[in-house]
Amino acid sequence: MKTIVEIIREYNDLMTPEVAAEADALLRQRQHEKGTYFGDRPLCTVLRPHFYSLPKWDVLRGKLEAILSAFIRAHEVCCDSAEHRATLGLYAWEEQLFHMDTSQRRPWTSSRVDTFWIADSEILNSVEYNAETPAGIGYNDILCDVFDELEPMRRFRQLYSLQPMRAMPHLFRAVLAGYQDWGGAKQAAPQVGILDWEEVPTRSEHEIIRQYFEQQGIVTRLGDPRALEYRAGHLWLDDFRIDLIYKRVLYSELVERMGLDNPVLRAVREGAVYITNSPACKLMAKKASLAFLSDDRQRHLFTARQLAAIDESIPWTRVVAERSTQYRGQTVDLVPFIVDNQSRLVLKPNDDYGGRGVVLGWDCSGETWQQTLQLALNEPYVVQERVPVVERHFPAMLHGTLDISPRFVDADPYVFHGSEVYGVLTRLSSRAILNVTAGAGSVVPAYIVAPR
């Protein structure tokens, strides 16, 4: 089996200006028709998907399953111990939210681990765990449909077998299984509400998932939490009863805008509706969860296998505070260490998304680093060690000309039931922060490639 770099080169060699121009026009047309837009921007702007060989995908999946075992263990410990929960930097309202529903030991119907995966050397660095509202599943599957139509893919299929990594079937099964485990009726299909603010830029993805659920025989509606009522023991969107919430709205925004006594959380608290992911998901959604895993003070809580996975794949991460800690076997004072090692560190808000507030030490001035550190000493932040990133060449039409140039690539596999790994959100960028919400980059679908 050739390396992924060699396979990529073969794909890119199929490109001519004429083939690329035709493919680019069809890519943009189909995205417009199918709703794969983030706000008013097409999600995908390049002409190649991301490839995994099956052996390397199996290695990646195995490493992630070991990491997920450690997250499950950390979640169990924090559920049972207020002292350990305190290390995660929960707000007071989040502690109240956590106590609303602790019945699900694994509260992640779907989640996503954001990583950098160097396939050839099998190095994995897991930098975040999106344990609350992983986006992109619907977009990825539709982009697979679109890419299957493109001429370069048709030509490439003459050389290789390609398996698109569609994840909506896994999401659908996980949502229904979670509902039944919660106590939902097995003999009747639930009515589903996909909940988020009407104005969010990901509204088009919610519609993609709504259509898929409906195709599987589940009546589904999109709903803004502000339009819901809790009455007569049920949650309602006008005259539509919601039995199952596929939650895309963030708990922080829900509570900030509508308080803890809003109709959604009242229905959850009283057991009138099943919600994905349950309130307890907030524990591991905090970036401090990676500090919990990597901090020497918690090593006694994990098995030998879990510790090996943590040591191999979780970068050194600490909650920012005036304290001493261990770094590569040495005791250091954390705050002076952060000041002196700017070029190898990242500062991240404990609970934000879309790359907001993330400051890369090697990509900012000393003044900005100092200002962010002062902020981090007053608000929940983590500091994390820099990890190697991956660059791959992607073809694109830029100003009417075929361009094949390197872009940073991440690998963000989806997880179902807290342990089943399948499907990948793949983001590209010419910047070190890979996040579509941050306003840069592209998303591409993922395929497993094998010789014919």
N, C-alpha and C positions, 0 to 999 in steps of 0.2 A: 504494500500500500504506500502510495506517495505521501509526502508530507502535505499538510494543508497549504503551506506556502506554494508548493509546486502545483497543487490543484487550482489554487487561486490564479496563478500565472497562466494556466491553460485556459481558464474562463476568460480572463482579461484579454488574452490573445485572440479570442473570437470576435472582439470588438473592432468594428471599422466605424468611421464617422457616419456612414449611411445607416448601418445597423443600430448604432447608438442613438442617432436622431429619431429613428422610427420608434425604438423602444421607449425613449424618453417621452415622446408625445403620447404613446399609449399608456404609459405609467401615470402620467398626470391626468389623462382623461378618465381612466378607471378609478383613480383615487377620488376625483371629483364626484363620480357617479356613486361610489360605494361609501363615501363619508369618512375616508381615512385622512382626516384633517385634524390638526390641533389648533382650534380656533379658526383662523383663516389661512393657516400654513399647511401645505401637504406634508404628511409625516415622513415620506420617503423621497429623497432627492438623488439617490444613486441607483446604479443599474445592476448591482450584484447583491444577492443575499449573502448571509454569513453561513459558512460551512463548518460542520463537525464531522469527523470520521466516527463511525460507530465505536471502535475501540477507545478513542479518546473521550467520547461522550460517556461511555460506561465508567471510565476512570473519574471524570468530573462528577457524575452522579453519585458514585460511591463516596467520594470525598465530602460531597454536600450532605449525604445521608448521615455521615458521622458527625458533621457540624450540627445538623438539625437535632440529633440526639442530645447534644450538649445544650442547645437552646431549650429543648423540652425539659431537661433536668433543671436548668436555671429557672424556667417558668414554675415548675412544681415547687422548688425551694422558696421562691418569692411569694407564691400563693399562700404558703403555709407560715411564712415568717414576716412580720411587719418590719423587723430589723433589716432583713435582706431587701425587702421592697424599698426601704428608705435609701438604699444605695443607688436606686434607679432615677432619683430626682423627680418623683411624682409630685404634681401639684395636689393641693387638698381636695379639689373637685375630682381629680383622677382617682384618688383613694376611695371617694364615695362611689364613683362610677364602677370601680373594680368590684365593690361589694354588691352591686346590683345583680350580677349573675356569675357565680363561680362554679356552676354545675358542670361546665365543660372543661375537662382537664387539658384538652388541646383545643383552644378557642380559635384556631386558624383554619377556617374552611379553605381559604386560599391565601398564600403569602408569596414572598419573593426574596431571594437572597441576591444582593447586588455584589458582583465579584469582578475581578480581573483574572482571566484564565489564560496562562501561557501553555498552549497545548503541547508543543514539541517537548518541552521540559517538564510538563505536568505539574506546574506550579500554580496553586490557587490561593488567592487572597480575597477573603470575604470581608468587605468593608462596611456593609450595612445590612440590616434585616428589616425589610418592609413587611411587618407583621400585621398591619391594619388594613390598608386598602391598595393592594397591588394593581396598578393600571397596566393596560397594554395588551391584555389577552385577546380581546376582540380585534384590535387593530392588527396584531400579528397574524391572526388567521386569515383576515381579509387580504392582507398583503401577500400571503402565500397564494391565494387565488389569483391575485393580479400578476405576480411574477410567473406563475405557470403559463400565462398567456404571452409572455415576452419572447421575441425571436432568439435572443442570446440563450435563454433557458432551454428552448426547444433544441437548439444546436448542441448545447452542453449535455442534454439527456442522451444524445447519441454516443457519448463517451462514458457517462456515469449514470448510475441509478441514484435518484434523488427522492428523499422522503421528507416532505414538509412537516415541520413540528407544530401541528395544530393543537392548541390547548383548550379550546372551548368545550370539547366533549368531556375533558377531565374536570373542568370547572363545573359543568352541568351535573355530572355524577357526584362531585363533592358537595355541591349545594343541597341536592336532594338527600344524600346520605346524612349530612349534618342535620337536616330537618327531621329525618326519621330517628336519628340517635337522640335528638332533643325531646322527642315524644310526639312528633307530628304523625297524623293518621297515615298508615300505609295503604289503606284502601282507596284513598281519594287524593288526587293531585292538589298540591297547595296553589294558592294564587300568590303571585310574586310581585313585589314592588321593588324596583331598582331606584334607590334613593340618593339624590344629590341635588345641589342647587341648580336651578334651571339655567343659570348663566355660565356654568363652568365650561371651559374649552374642550373638555373630554365628553361633552354631551353626545357627540356623534358616536363615540364608542359604546356608551350606554344603549343607544339605539341598536347598534350592531348586536349586542348581547341580548337585548329584548327580542329582536327578530329570531335569533337562534333558539332561545327558550321557547318561543311560540311555535317554531318549527318542530320542536320536540314534544309538543302537546301541552305545554304549561302556559296558562294565561298570565301575561306579564304586562305591567304598566310602568312607565317612568313617572316618578313623583318627586316633587320638591317638598322637603320636610315641612316647610311653612304652610303647605296646602293640606296637611293631614289633620285628622281628628281621631281622638281616642274616645269611643263611646260604646256603651252596651257590651263591654268586654272585648271589643275588637278595634283594630286600627283601620281607618277608612281613608281612602282618597276619593272624595265625592261619594258615590254609591258603590265603589269597588273595595271589597274587603281584602286586606293584606294579611296573609298567613305567614309569609316568609319574606324577610327583607334581605335583598342582596345589597349590602351597604357599601356605597362608594363615598358618601359624605364622611369627612373626618370628624371624629368625636370632638376634637378641640373646637372646630368651627361650629358644630351643632350646639355645644354647650355655650360657647361665646355668644352666639346669635339668639339662642332660644332658651337658655338656662337648663338646669338639671331636671326640671319638672315639665319638659316638653312632651308632646303626645308620643313621640317615638320611644323615649326612654321610660315613660310611664307604662307603655305596653310591654316593653322588655322586662321591666322590674316586676310586673304582675304576671309574667309568664303567658301573655296573650299572643305573642308573636315570636318567631325564631329570627335571629339576626346573625348575619355573617359580616364581619367577624365579631364575636361577642366582646363585651367591654373589657374582659380580662386580657384581650390581645394587646392592650396598651403597654403591658409590662415589658414584653420583648420588643415592642415597636420603638421604645426609647433607644437612642444610640448608646446610652449608658449600659445597655444589655451587653454590648461587646466589651465594655470595660469590666463588667461582672465576670464574663468568661475569661478574659485575659489577665486579670489582676491576681497576683500570687496569693492574696488573702482568701480567695475562694477555691483554690486548687483542691482542697480536701473534699469538696462536694462532688467531684466528678470521677468517673471511672478512668481506668488507664487508657482505654480506647478513646474516650472523649477528650482526655488531656492531650493525647497524641494529635487528634484532629485540631484542637485549639492551637497547640504549638505550631502546627504546620500551616494553618490556613486563616487564623485570626490575627491581624496585625496588632502590635502593641497599642493598647488603648487605655486611657485613664480619664476619669471625671476630673475636670480642672478644679483644683483646690490647693490651699496652702497645706502641703503634707509632704512626707517623704514616701518614696516608693522604689520598686526594683526596676531597673532597666538593664537587660542583658547581664544579669547577675550582680550588678552594682547598685548600691543604695544611692539615690539622688534626691535632692530637694526639687520637687516637681516644678514650681514656678520658675526658679532660676534656670532649670533645665530647658523649659519651653523657650525662655528668652535666648539662651545660648545656642539652641539647635533649630532655629527657625527654618533652615533650608531642608530639613528632613521631616517636618511635622505639618499636620493639618489641624485646624480648629473648626469644630462643627457644633452648631446648636443641638441640644439634646433632643428636641422634638420639633423639627421643621421638615419641609420637603421641597423638591424642585431645585436643590442646590442653594437655596436661600441661606445666607449667613455663613456659608462655607468659605473659609479663607485658607488658601494654599501658601504655606510659608515661603516656598521657593519662587512664588509668582506675585509677591507683593512687597511693598516697601517696609523697612523696619518700623516706620511710624504707624503704618496700618496694622502691622503685627502686634505692636505694643497696645494700640487702641483696642484691638479685638481681644487681646488677653485680659485687659482691664474689664471689658464687658463680660468675658467668660468667668471672671471671679465674682461677678454679681448676679449672673443668670446661669441656668444649667447649660453647660457646654462639656464636650469631650475633646481631648487631644489624641490624635492618632498618628502613628508612624507612616511616612510615605511608602507606597508600594510601587513596584514596577508596573507600568502600563503596557498595553499591547497596541501595535500599529499594524494595519493591513492596508493594501492598495485597493481602492474602489474606483470604478469608472463612473463618470458623471458628465452630463452636458453642461458646460459653463459658458454662458454668453454665446451659445451656438457652436461651441468647439468641444470636441471630446477631450476630457481631462482624466487621466488615471494617476491618482496621487494618494499618499498615505493618510490615514485617519486613525485617531485613537478609537479603540473598540472595547466595550465592556461586555460582560456575559452575566445576565441577570435571570437565572432559571426560576421558573414558577414551582411552587410547592403546594400540594393538596393534602388535606388532613394532617398537616404538620410534618409529613414524612415522604410523600410520593412526589418525586421530582420529574417534571416533564414540561417541555416548552421553554422558550427563552425570549425575554425582551433583550434585543440587541440595539445598543445606541452607539452612534458614531459622532465624532466631533473633531474639529481641528484644534479645540481647546482642551485643557486638562480636566475641566469639569464636564462630565458627560451627562447631560440632562436636558431633555426636550423642553421641560417646563421653564428652564433657565433661559430659553430663547435661542438656542444654538443647536446645530447638529441635525441628525437624521435618524430614523428608525428603519431597520431592515428585518425581514423575516429570517428565520433560521431553518436550515435543512441539514439532514444527515446525508452524507455523500458516500457512495461505495462504488467499487469497480463493477463494470458490467460483466 
